[in-house]
C-alpha cells in the first residue's frame, strides 16, 4: 500500500514538472517573440542571437519562423547571417513560409556588397526546397558572371546544389556549362571551387566532366596559388586522371613535388598518394629514387604535429610502407616512442618500427622494445613483447638477442610481463627447433609467476616438448596433475595431458605412474568433454600400439612462420588510392562505408562493411542505425 502511494506521488510530481517546463519554454519563446518585434534594432539583434543559441543546443524555435523572417530586411551583416542560418535549418519543415523570404533573397543577390550577394546565393542553394529553384535561376546566372571572384566561387558551388535537387533545371539554364567555363577563370579559388563542383556532380551519377591534358595542366598551375582547401580539392580530382604516357607522368610528378613542403598534413598525404599513383608509369630508376627521397622528410615532419595528426600520419605511413617497404628504413629512430606520447600513438609507432626493421638495425630496436616492456601499461607491455617475438621469428640473426631480452624481462618477475614473454618464447622455440632449449630452464625457475591460461598452456607445452632437458620435469608435471581439476581453462588441461603423454613416450620408465594418474584424472573426474575425449584417445592409443602413439604424438611440428601483417594486394591498392582519407585510417575502402561509393561498387546499402573478400575481417562496426533519419550524412559507418 505504501509503495503504491509513493509511486502515485512520484507520477504526480513528474506531471507537474513537465507542465512547469512547458510553461517555461512557452514563456521563453513568448519573450523572444516580443523581442523580435521590438522597435529597437539592438534588441531585435540580440533576440536573433538568442534564437540561434537555442536552436544550436537543440531547442525547438520553429514557432518563431515568421517573426525571424520580419528581421531579414536589415543592413547588419551579422544579423543577416544568423537569420539565413535559421532559415536553412527550418526550411524543410516550413517550405511554404520560406517563399515569403524570396524577395529578400533576390534583392540581396543584387546588393552592392559582394559578401551579401554571396551569402544570399549560398543560402538559396542550401535551402534545398523545390519551390525556391524557380526564383534562384536568374540570381544564380548573374552571380556566375559576377565581377567579384568571391561571389563567383560561391555561385559555382551553388550549381552543384541545384544539380542535386533538379538536374534538368541545371542543364536547361546552362549552369553546368558555366561551371566548366569557370575552370578557365583568372582567379584560382574560382577554379578550385569549380573543379570541386564538377567532381561533386560526377559523384551524383552524372557525366558532366572529364579530365583532359589541358585541364590537368591548368589545375597544376592553379594548385600553386590556392589556399590549402583548394589545393586538396584539386589534388583529389587529379587522382582520377590517367596519364597518356611516361613523359606526362614524369611531368605531373615533378610539378607535384613542391606540394610536399606544405604545412598542411592533408595536402602532403594527398600529394604522396598522387606520386604513388603516377610513379607506376615512370620507368627511370633515378627519378623514382628522387621521388622517394623527396617523400621522406614531409612524412617525418608530420610526426612532430599534434597526437591526433600523428596517429593519422602513422596509419597512412603503415599503408605506404606496404607499398614501399624500404622508404623509411634509415629513419627508424624517428619512430621511437616518447614518454608523453598517447597510448594510441605508441601502438602505431611500434607497428611501424616492426615493419621498417631489418637485420642491420634489429639490435637497437630490440633494446628499445625492452624499455617499452618495462612500462606500467599492461596492454602496451604486451604489444612490445609481441613485437620482440615478431622480430625474432622474422630475422634469424636477431633471434639470439631477442631470447636474451625476453629472459631479462622474465627475470624481472612482473606478472603481466612474464605471461606474454612465456607465450612469445614458446613461439620462438617452435620457429627454431633444436635451438635455445636452455631458455626452458628459465621458464621453470619462474613457474610461480605463470598464471594466465594462454601462458600456462605454452609453459606446459615447453615442459612436454623439452622434458629430456629438464631434470625436475617429473615434479613440475606431478604438481600440475595434482591441480588439474582446479584449472578452469580447457586449453591448460589439454596442454597438461599432452605434456604428460610426451614425457611418457620419451622416458617410459620414469613417467609411467605420472601418465597413468593424469589420464585417469582427466578421463574420470574432468568435467570438460574435450579433455575427457583426449584422455580416452591417448589411453587407447598407448594401450593398443605404443609405437603408433609415438609416431602421432612426437611427430615433427611445422615451424611457426613469420606473421604476415600486410594487407591483401587488392585492398592495399584501394587504400593507396585513398591515402589521407578516413578509409586509410580505418584501413577499409571507402566504398564499404560511403553510400554513394557502395552503390556504385554493388554493395547493398543495408549491408555491414566487411573485408571478407580480401581474406581479412573488418575491425569496425559499420551497421547503420535502424532509425537513421532520411537526411543523415551518406555514411554507413557509425562513429
C-alpha positions as CSV (number, residue, x, y, z in Angstrom):
1,X,0.0,0.0,0.0
2,X,2.8,2.4,1.0
3,X,4.7,1.6,-2.3
4,X,1.6,2.3,-4.4
5,X,1.1,5.7,-2.6
6,X,4.8,6.6,-3.2
7,X,4.5,5.7,-6.9
8,X,1.4,7.8,-7.3
9,X,3.0,10.8,-5.7
10,X,6.1,10.4,-8.0
11,X,3.9,10.3,-11.1
12,X,2.1,13.5,-9.9
13,X,5.4,15.2,-9.4
14,X,6.6,14.2,-12.9
15,X,3.4,15.7,-14.4
16,X,3.8,18.9,-12.5
17,X,7.5,19.1,-13.6
18,X,6.5,18.6,-17.2
19,X,3.9,21.3,-17.0
20,X,6.4,23.7,-15.4
21,X,9.0,23.0,-18.1
22,X,6.4,23.5,-20.8
23,X,5.4,26.8,-19.3
24,X,9.0,27.9,-19.0
25,X,9.6,27.0,-22.7
26,X,6.4,28.8,-23.7
27,X,7.5,31.8,-21.7
28,X,10.9,31.9,-23.3
29,X,9.5,31.7,-26.8
30,X,7.0,34.3,-26.0
31,X,9.7,36.6,-24.7
32,X,11.8,36.0,-27.8
33,X,8.7,36.7,-30.0
34,X,8.3,40.1,-28.2
35,X,11.9,41.0,-28.6
36,X,12.0,40.1,-32.3
37,X,9.1,42.5,-32.9
38,X,10.7,45.3,-30.8
39,X,11.1,48.8,-32.3
40,X,14.7,48.9,-31.2
41,X,17.3,47.5,-33.6
42,X,19.7,46.3,-30.9
43,X,17.0,44.4,-29.0
44,X,16.0,42.6,-32.2
45,X,19.6,41.7,-33.0
46,X,20.1,40.3,-29.5
47,X,16.8,38.3,-29.9
48,X,18.1,36.8,-33.1
49,X,21.3,35.7,-31.3
50,X,19.3,34.1,-28.6
51,X,17.1,32.3,-31.1
52,X,20.2,30.8,-32.9
53,X,21.7,29.9,-29.5
54,X,18.6,28.0,-28.6
55,X,18.5,26.3,-32.0
56,X,22.1,25.3,-31.6
57,X,21.5,23.4,-28.4
58,X,18.6,21.6,-29.9
59,X,15.6,23.6,-28.6
60,X,12.6,23.9,-30.9
61,X,12.2,27.5,-32.0
62,X,10.4,26.8,-35.3
63,X,7.4,28.7,-33.9
64,X,9.3,31.9,-34.3
65,X,9.7,31.5,-38.1
66,X,7.5,34.4,-39.2
67,X,9.0,36.7,-36.6
68,X,12.5,35.9,-37.6
69,X,11.6,36.5,-41.3
70,X,10.5,40.0,-40.4
71,X,14.0,40.8,-39.4
72,X,15.6,39.9,-42.8
73,X,15.3,43.5,-44.0
74,X,18.4,44.7,-42.3
75,X,21.8,46.1,-43.3
76,X,23.6,44.4,-40.4
77,X,25.7,41.6,-41.9
78,X,25.9,39.6,-38.6
79,X,22.1,39.6,-38.2
80,X,21.6,38.6,-41.8
81,X,24.0,35.7,-41.5
82,X,22.2,34.4,-38.3
83,X,18.8,34.8,-39.9
84,X,19.9,32.9,-43.0
85,X,21.3,30.2,-40.8
86,X,17.9,29.9,-39.1
87,X,16.1,29.7,-42.5
88,X,18.4,26.9,-43.7
89,X,17.7,24.9,-40.5
90,X,13.9,25.1,-40.7
91,X,13.4,25.4,-44.4
92,X,12.3,21.7,-44.8
93,X,9.8,21.9,-42.0
94,X,8.4,25.3,-43.2
95,X,8.7,25.2,-47.0
96,X,5.6,27.4,-47.6
97,X,6.8,30.1,-45.3
98,X,10.3,30.2,-46.9
99,X,8.7,31.5,-50.1
100,X,8.0,34.7,-48.1
101,X,11.7,35.4,-48.0
102,X,12.3,35.0,-51.7
103,X,12.0,38.7,-52.5
104,X,14.7,39.5,-49.9
105,X,17.0,36.8,-51.3
106,X,16.6,38.2,-54.8
107,X,17.2,41.7,-53.6
108,X,20.3,40.7,-51.6
109,X,21.7,38.9,-54.6
110,X,21.9,42.3,-56.3
111,X,23.4,44.1,-53.3
112,X,26.4,46.3,-53.8
113,X,28.3,44.4,-51.0
114,X,29.8,41.2,-52.5
115,X,29.6,39.4,-49.2
116,X,25.8,39.9,-49.1
117,X,25.5,38.8,-52.7
118,X,27.5,35.6,-52.0
119,X,25.6,35.0,-48.7
120,X,22.2,35.3,-50.5
121,X,23.1,32.9,-53.3
122,X,24.7,30.4,-50.9
123,X,21.6,30.4,-48.7
124,X,19.2,29.9,-51.5
125,X,21.2,26.9,-52.7
126,X,21.3,25.4,-49.2
127,X,17.6,25.7,-48.6
128,X,17.0,22.6,-50.8
129,X,13.4,23.5,-51.4
130,X,11.9,22.8,-54.8
131,X,9.8,25.9,-54.8
132,X,12.9,28.1,-54.4
133,X,14.5,26.9,-57.6
134,X,12.3,28.9,-59.9
135,X,13.4,32.1,-58.2
136,X,17.1,31.0,-57.9
137,X,17.9,30.7,-61.6
138,X,18.2,34.4,-62.5
139,X,20.2,35.5,-59.5
140,X,22.5,32.5,-59.9
141,X,23.1,33.2,-63.6
142,X,24.1,36.8,-62.7
143,X,26.4,35.6,-59.8
144,X,28.2,33.1,-62.1
145,X,29.4,36.1,-64.2
146,X,29.8,38.5,-61.2
147,X,32.8,40.8,-61.2
148,X,33.8,39.7,-57.7
149,X,35.7,36.4,-57.5
150,X,34.3,35.7,-54.1
151,X,30.7,35.7,-55.5
152,X,31.7,33.6,-58.5
153,X,33.4,30.9,-56.4
154,X,30.3,30.7,-54.2
155,X,28.0,30.6,-57.2
156,X,29.8,27.6,-58.8
157,X,29.3,25.6,-55.6
158,X,25.6,26.6,-55.6
159,X,25.3,25.0,-59.1
160,X,26.2,21.6,-57.6
161,X,23.3,22.0,-55.1
162,X,20.9,22.9,-57.9
163,X,22.1,19.9,-59.9
164,X,21.4,17.6,-56.9
165,X,17.9,19.0,-56.5
166,X,16.9,19.2,-60.1
167,X,19.3,18.2,-62.9
168,X,17.0,19.3,-65.6
169,X,17.0,22.9,-64.4
170,X,20.8,22.9,-64.1
171,X,21.2,21.7,-67.7
172,X,18.5,23.9,-69.3
173,X,19.8,27.1,-67.8
174,X,23.4,26.3,-68.8
175,X,24.7,26.3,-65.2
176,X,26.8,23.1,-65.8
177,X,28.4,24.6,-68.8
178,X,29.1,27.8,-66.9
179,X,30.9,25.8,-64.2
180,X,33.0,24.1,-66.9
181,X,33.9,27.5,-68.3
182,X,34.9,28.6,-64.7
183,X,37.9,26.3,-64.9
184,X,39.5,28.9,-67.1
185,X,38.8,31.7,-64.6
186,X,41.6,34.1,-63.8
187,X,41.1,33.6,-60.0
188,X,42.4,30.2,-58.8
189,X,39.9,29.9,-55.9
190,X,37.1,30.0,-58.5
191,X,39.0,27.3,-60.5
192,X,39.3,25.1,-57.4
193,X,35.6,25.6,-56.4
194,X,34.5,24.9,-60.0
195,X,36.5,21.7,-60.1
196,X,35.0,20.7,-56.7
197,X,31.5,21.3,-58.0
198,X,32.1,19.3,-61.2
199,X,33.6,16.4,-59.2
200,X,30.6,16.5,-56.9
201,X,28.1,16.4,-59.8
202,X,30.1,13.5,-61.3
203,X,29.7,11.6,-57.9
204,X,25.9,12.1,-58.2
205,X,25.9,9.8,-61.2
206,X,26.2,12.5,-63.9
207,X,28.9,12.5,-66.6
208,X,29.4,16.3,-66.7
209,X,33.2,16.5,-66.7
210,X,36.3,14.6,-67.8
211,X,39.9,15.4,-67.1
212,X,41.9,16.3,-70.2
213,X,45.6,17.1,-70.5
214,X,44.9,20.8,-71.0
215,X,42.7,20.9,-67.9
216,X,45.3,19.0,-65.9
217,X,47.9,21.5,-66.8
218,X,45.6,24.3,-65.8
219,X,44.9,22.6,-62.4
220,X,48.6,22.0,-61.7
221,X,49.2,25.7,-62.3
222,X,46.2,26.7,-60.1
223,X,47.2,24.5,-57.2
224,X,50.3,26.7,-56.5
225,X,48.0,29.8,-55.9
226,X,45.2,28.2,-54.0
227,X,44.7,28.0,-50.2
228,X,45.1,24.6,-48.6
229,X,41.4,23.6,-49.1
230,X,41.6,24.5,-52.8
231,X,44.8,22.5,-53.2
232,X,43.3,19.4,-51.6
233,X,40.2,19.7,-53.9
234,X,42.4,19.9,-57.0
235,X,44.8,17.1,-55.9
236,X,41.8,14.9,-55.1
237,X,40.5,15.5,-58.6
238,X,43.8,14.5,-60.2
239,X,43.5,11.0,-58.6
240,X,41.1,10.1,-61.4
241,X,43.4,11.1,-64.2
242,X,45.4,8.5,-66.2
243,X,48.4,10.0,-67.9
244,X,48.8,9.3,-71.6
245,X,52.5,8.3,-71.5
246,X,55.6,8.1,-69.3
247,X,56.7,11.6,-70.1
248,X,53.4,13.1,-69.0
249,X,53.5,11.1,-65.8
250,X,57.1,12.4,-65.1
251,X,56.0,16.0,-65.7
252,X,53.0,15.7,-63.4
253,X,55.2,14.2,-60.6
254,X,57.8,16.9,-60.9
255,X,55.1,19.6,-60.7
256,X,53.6,18.0,-57.6
257,X,56.9,17.7,-55.6
258,X,56.6,21.3,-54.2
259,X,53.3,20.4,-52.6
260,X,55.2,18.0,-50.3
261,X,56.6,21.1,-48.5
262,X,53.2,22.3,-47.5
263,X,52.4,22.8,-43.8
264,X,49.0,21.1,-44.1
265,X,49.2,17.3,-43.5
266,X,46.3,16.6,-45.8
267,X,48.0,18.3,-48.7
268,X,51.2,16.3,-48.0
269,X,49.4,12.9,-47.8
270,X,47.3,13.6,-50.9
271,X,50.4,14.6,-52.8
272,X,52.1,11.3,-51.7
273,X,49.0,9.5,-52.9
274,X,49.4,11.1,-56.3
275,X,53.1,10.3,-56.5
276,X,52.5,6.7,-55.6
277,X,49.8,6.5,-58.4
278,X,51.8,8.2,-61.1
279,X,55.2,6.6,-60.4
280,X,53.7,3.3,-61.8
281,X,54.1,5.0,-65.2
282,X,57.7,6.1,-64.6
283,X,60.5,3.7,-65.7
284,X,63.6,5.8,-64.9
285,X,65.2,4.5,-61.7
286,X,66.9,7.8,-60.9
287,X,63.5,9.6,-61.0
288,X,61.9,7.0,-58.8
289,X,64.7,7.3,-56.3
290,X,64.3,11.1,-56.4
291,X,60.6,10.9,-55.7
292,X,61.2,8.5,-52.8
293,X,63.9,10.8,-51.3
294,X,61.5,13.8,-51.5
295,X,58.7,11.9,-49.8
296,X,60.6,11.0,-46.6
297,X,61.1,14.5,-45.0
298,X,57.4,15.6,-45.1
299,X,56.3,12.3,-43.7
300,X,58.7,12.6,-40.8
301,X,57.7,16.2,-40.2
302,X,54.1,15.0,-39.6
303,X,55.3,13.2,-36.6
304,X,56.1,16.5,-34.8
305,X,52.4,17.6,-35.0
306,X,49.6,17.1,-32.5
307,X,49.0,13.5,-31.3
308,X,45.8,13.2,-33.4
309,X,47.6,14.2,-36.6
310,X,50.5,11.8,-35.7
311,X,48.0,9.0,-35.4
312,X,46.5,9.7,-38.8
313,X,50.0,10.1,-40.3
314,X,51.2,6.8,-38.8
315,X,48.2,4.9,-40.1
316,X,48.9,6.2,-43.6
317,X,52.6,5.6,-43.3
318,X,51.8,2.0,-42.4
319,X,50.0,1.7,-45.8
320,X,52.8,3.5,-47.7
321,X,55.4,1.1,-46.2
322,X,53.5,-1.9,-47.5
323,X,53.8,-0.4,-51.0
324,X,57.4,0.9,-50.5
325,X,58.9,-1.2,-47.7
326,X,62.4,0.4,-47.8
327,X,61.2,4.0,-47.9
328,X,61.9,4.8,-44.2
329,X,64.4,2.1,-43.4
330,X,67.0,4.7,-42.4
331,X,64.7,6.7,-40.2
332,X,64.0,4.0,-37.6
333,X,64.9,6.3,-34.6
334,X,62.3,8.8,-35.6
335,X,59.6,6.4,-34.7
336,X,60.8,5.6,-31.2
337,X,58.1,6.3,-28.6
338,X,58.4,9.4,-26.4
339,X,57.4,9.4,-22.8
340,X,54.5,11.7,-23.4
341,X,53.0,10.0,-26.5
342,X,49.4,8.9,-26.1
343,X,49.0,5.2,-26.0
344,X,47.3,5.0,-29.4
345,X,50.3,6.8,-31.0
346,X,52.7,4.3,-29.2
347,X,50.8,1.3,-30.7
348,X,51.1,2.7,-34.2
349,X,54.8,3.6,-33.8
350,X,55.6,0.0,-32.6
351,X,53.7,-1.3,-35.6
352,X,55.7,0.9,-38.0
353,X,59.0,0.1,-36.2
354,X,58.5,-3.7,-36.7
355,X,57.6,-3.1,-40.4
356,X,60.7,-1.0,-41.2
357,X,63.1,-3.1,-39.2
358,X,65.9,-5.1,-40.9
359,X,68.6,-7.4,-39.7
360,X,71.0,-4.5,-39.7
361,X,69.1,-2.3,-37.3
362,X,67.3,-5.0,-35.3
363,X,69.6,-4.8,-32.2
364,X,68.9,-1.1,-31.3
365,X,65.2,-1.8,-31.9
366,X,65.2,-4.8,-29.6
367,X,66.9,-2.7,-26.9
368,X,64.2,0.0,-27.4
369,X,61.4,-2.5,-27.2
370,X,62.9,-3.9,-24.0
371,X,62.5,-0.5,-22.4
372,X,58.9,-0.3,-23.6
373,X,58.2,-3.7,-21.9
374,X,59.2,-2.2,-18.6
375,X,56.4,0.3,-18.6
376,X,53.3,0.1,-16.4
377,X,50.6,-0.1,-19.1
378,X,49.7,-3.8,-19.3
379,X,48.5,-3.7,-22.9
380,X,51.4,-1.7,-24.2
381,X,53.9,-4.1,-22.5
382,X,52.1,-7.0,-24.2
383,X,52.4,-5.1,-27.5
384,X,56.2,-4.5,-27.0
385,X,56.9,-8.1,-26.0
386,X,54.9,-9.4,-29.0
387,X,56.9,-7.1,-31.3
388,X,60.1,-8.6,-29.9
389,X,58.8,-12.1,-30.8
390,X,57.8,-10.9,-34.3
391,X,61.4,-9.7,-34.9
392,X,62.9,-12.9,-33.6
393,X,60.7,-15.0,-35.8
394,X,61.2,-12.8,-38.8
395,X,65.1,-12.4,-38.6
396,X,67.1,-15.5,-37.6
397,X,70.1,-13.3,-36.8
398,X,68.0,-11.4,-34.2
399,X,66.7,-14.5,-32.5
400,X,69.5,-14.9,-30.0
401,X,69.4,-11.3,-28.9
402,X,65.6,-11.4,-28.7
403,X,65.8,-14.5,-26.5
404,X,68.3,-12.7,-24.2
405,X,66.0,-9.7,-23.9
406,X,63.0,-11.9,-23.1
407,X,64.9,-13.8,-20.5
408,X,65.8,-10.5,-18.8
409,X,62.2,-9.5,-18.8
410,X,61.1,-12.8,-17.3
411,X,63.7,-12.4,-14.5
412,X,62.1,-9.1,-13.6
413,X,59.2,-11.2,-12.2
414,X,56.5,-8.8,-13.2
415,X,53.4,-10.9,-13.6
416,X,51.8,-9.3,-16.7
417,X,55.1,-9.2,-18.5
418,X,56.0,-12.8,-17.7
419,X,52.8,-14.1,-19.2
420,X,53.4,-12.6,-22.6
421,X,57.1,-13.5,-22.5
422,X,56.3,-17.2,-22.0
423,X,54.0,-17.3,-25.0
424,X,56.4,-15.5,-27.2
425,X,59.4,-17.6,-26.1
426,X,57.5,-20.8,-27.0
427,X,56.7,-19.4,-30.4
428,X,60.4,-18.7,-30.9
429,X,61.2,-22.3,-29.8
430,X,58.8,-23.6,-32.4
431,X,60.3,-21.3,-35.1
432,X,63.9,-22.6,-34.4
433,X,63.5,-26.2,-33.1
434,X,66.6,-27.7,-31.6
435,X,68.0,-24.3,-30.5
436,X,67.6,-22.2,-27.4
437,X,66.5,-25.2,-25.2
438,X,68.3,-23.6,-22.3
439,X,65.5,-20.9,-22.1
440,X,63.1,-23.6,-20.8
441,X,65.1,-23.8,-17.6
442,X,64.4,-20.1,-17.0
443,X,60.7,-20.7,-17.5
444,X,60.8,-23.5,-14.9
445,X,62.5,-21.2,-12.4
446,X,59.7,-18.7,-12.7
447,X,56.8,-21.1,-12.9
448,X,55.1,-19.4,-9.9
449,X,54.6,-16.2,-12.0
450,X,52.9,-18.0,-14.9
451,X,49.2,-18.0,-14.2
452,X,47.4,-16.7,-17.3
453,X,45.7,-19.6,-19.2
454,X,47.5,-19.0,-22.5
455,X,50.8,-18.6,-20.7
456,X,50.2,-21.8,-18.6
457,X,49.4,-23.8,-21.8
458,X,52.6,-22.5,-23.5
459,X,54.6,-23.4,-20.4
460,X,53.2,-26.9,-20.2
461,X,53.9,-27.4,-23.9
462,X,57.5,-26.5,-23.3
463,X,57.7,-29.0,-20.4
464,X,56.5,-31.8,-22.6
465,X,58.4,-30.8,-25.7
466,X,61.8,-30.5,-23.9
467,X,61.2,-32.9,-21.0
468,X,64.5,-34.6,-21.6
469,X,66.4,-31.4,-20.9
470,X,64.6,-30.6,-17.6
471,X,65.8,-32.6,-14.6
472,X,62.8,-31.6,-12.4
473,X,60.2,-32.2,-15.1
474,X,58.6,-35.1,-13.1
475,X,57.9,-33.0,-10.0
476,X,56.7,-30.0,-12.1
477,X,54.2,-32.1,-14.1
478,X,53.2,-34.0,-11.0
479,X,52.3,-30.8,-9.2
480,X,50.4,-29.7,-12.3
481,X,48.5,-33.0,-12.4
482,X,47.5,-32.6,-8.8
483,X,45.8,-29.3,-9.6
484,X,44.4,-30.5,-12.9
485,X,40.8,-30.2,-11.7
486,X,41.4,-26.7,-10.4
487,X,42.3,-25.4,-13.8
488,X,39.4,-23.5,-15.2
489,X,40.6,-23.2,-18.8
490,X,40.3,-26.3,-21.1
491,X,43.4,-25.3,-23.1
492,X,45.5,-25.7,-19.9
493,X,44.1,-29.1,-19.1
494,X,44.6,-30.3,-22.7
495,X,48.2,-29.0,-22.7
496,X,48.9,-30.8,-19.4
497,X,47.6,-34.1,-20.8
498,X,49.7,-33.7,-23.9
499,X,52.8,-32.9,-21.9
500,X,52.4,-35.9,-19.7
501,X,52.0,-38.2,-22.7
502,X,55.0,-36.7,-24.4
503,X,57.1,-37.2,-21.2
504,X,56.0,-40.8,-21.0
505,X,56.9,-41.5,-24.6
506,X,60.3,-40.0,-24.1
507,X,61.0,-41.6,-20.7
508,X,58.6,-44.5,-20.2
509,X,60.2,-45.9,-17.0
510,X,60.1,-42.7,-15.1
511,X,56.8,-41.3,-16.3
512,X,54.5,-44.4,-16.2
513,X,52.9,-43.7,-12.9
514,X,52.5,-40.0,-13.8
515,X,50.8,-40.5,-17.1
516,X,48.5,-43.1,-15.6
517,X,47.4,-40.7,-12.9
518,X,47.0,-37.9,-15.4
519,X,44.9,-39.9,-17.9
520,X,42.8,-41.4,-15.1
521,X,42.1,-38.0,-13.6
522,X,41.3,-36.4,-16.9
523,X,39.0,-39.2,-18.1
524,X,37.1,-39.9,-14.9
525,X,36.9,-36.6,-13.0
526,X,37.3,-33.8,-15.5
527,X,34.0,-32.1,-16.4
528,X,35.1,-30.9,-19.8
529,X,34.1,-33.4,-22.6
530,X,37.0,-32.4,-24.9
531,X,39.6,-33.1,-22.2
532,X,37.9,-36.5,-21.4
533,X,37.9,-37.5,-25.0
534,X,41.5,-36.5,-25.4
535,X,42.4,-38.7,-22.4
536,X,40.4,-41.7,-23.7
537,X,42.1,-41.4,-27.1
538,X,45.6,-41.3,-25.6
539,X,44.8,-44.2,-23.2
540,X,43.6,-46.5,-26.0
541,X,46.4,-45.4,-28.3
542,X,49.0,-46.2,-25.7
543,X,47.4,-49.5,-24.8
544,X,47.0,-50.7,-28.4
545,X,50.1,-49.6,-30.1
546,X,52.8,-47.5,-28.3
547,X,54.9,-47.1,-31.5
548,X,51.9,-45.6,-33.3
549,X,51.4,-43.3,-30.3
550,X,55.0,-42.2,-30.6
551,X,54.6,-41.5,-34.3
552,X,51.4,-39.4,-33.7
553,X,52.3,-37.5,-30.5
554,X,56.0,-36.9,-31.2
555,X,55.6,-36.1,-34.9
556,X,57.6,-33.1,-36.1
557,X,55.6,-30.0,-35.9
558,X,55.7,-27.4,-38.7
559,X,57.7,-24.4,-37.5
560,X,56.0,-21.1,-36.8
561,X,56.2,-18.8,-39.8
562,X,56.7,-15.0,-39.7
563,X,53.4,-13.2,-39.2
564,X,52.0,-11.6,-42.4
565,X,50.6,-8.3,-41.2
566,X,50.4,-6.8,-44.7
567,X,47.1,-6.1,-46.3
568,X,45.9,-8.2,-49.3
569,X,47.1,-6.7,-52.6
570,X,43.7,-5.6,-53.9
571,X,42.8,-3.9,-50.7
572,X,46.2,-2.3,-50.4
573,X,45.8,-0.8,-53.9
574,X,42.4,0.7,-53.0
575,X,43.8,2.2,-49.8
576,X,46.8,3.6,-51.5
577,X,44.4,5.4,-53.8
578,X,42.6,6.8,-50.7
579,X,45.6,8.0,-48.6
580,X,44.7,10.9,-46.4
581,X,41.1,9.9,-46.2
582,X,39.1,8.2,-43.4
583,X,39.4,4.9,-45.2
584,X,43.2,4.9,-44.8
585,X,42.8,5.4,-41.0
586,X,40.1,2.6,-40.8
587,X,42.1,0.6,-43.4
588,X,38.8,-0.2,-45.1
589,X,38.0,1.1,-48.7
590,X,35.5,4.0,-48.8
591,X,33.1,2.0,-51.0
592,X,32.3,-0.1,-47.9
593,X,31.0,2.7,-45.7
594,X,30.0,5.6,-48.0
595,X,26.6,5.1,-49.5
596,X,27.3,6.6,-52.9
597,X,30.5,4.6,-53.5
598,X,28.9,1.5,-52.0
599,X,26.1,1.6,-54.5
600,X,28.5,2.2,-57.4
601,X,30.5,-0.8,-56.2
602,X,27.4,-3.0,-55.9
603,X,27.5,-3.2,-52.1
604,X,23.9,-3.4,-50.7
605,X,23.0,-0.2,-48.8
606,X,22.0,-2.1,-45.7
607,X,25.0,-4.5,-45.5
608,X,27.7,-4.0,-42.9
609,X,31.1,-3.3,-44.4
610,X,33.4,-6.2,-44.4
611,X,36.8,-7.0,-45.9
612,X,36.0,-10.7,-46.2
613,X,36.5,-10.5,-50.0
614,X,40.2,-9.8,-49.3
615,X,40.6,-12.6,-46.7
616,X,40.6,-10.2,-43.7
617,X,38.0,-9.5,-41.0
618,X,36.7,-6.0,-40.7
619,X,37.5,-4.4,-37.4
620,X,34.9,-1.6,-37.5
621,X,31.2,-1.9,-36.8
622,X,29.6,-0.4,-39.9
623,X,26.0,-1.4,-39.4
624,X,23.8,1.6,-39.9
625,X,21.3,2.6,-37.3
626,X,17.8,1.2,-37.9
627,X,16.2,4.5,-37.1
628,X,18.6,6.7,-39.1
629,X,16.9,9.8,-40.3
630,X,16.5,10.4,-44.0
631,X,18.7,13.5,-44.0
632,X,21.7,11.9,-42.2
633,X,25.1,12.0,-43.9
634,X,25.8,9.5,-46.5
635,X,27.7,7.1,-44.3
636,X,27.2,3.5,-43.3
637,X,29.7,3.7,-40.5
638,X,28.6,5.0,-37.1
639,X,31.3,7.0,-35.2
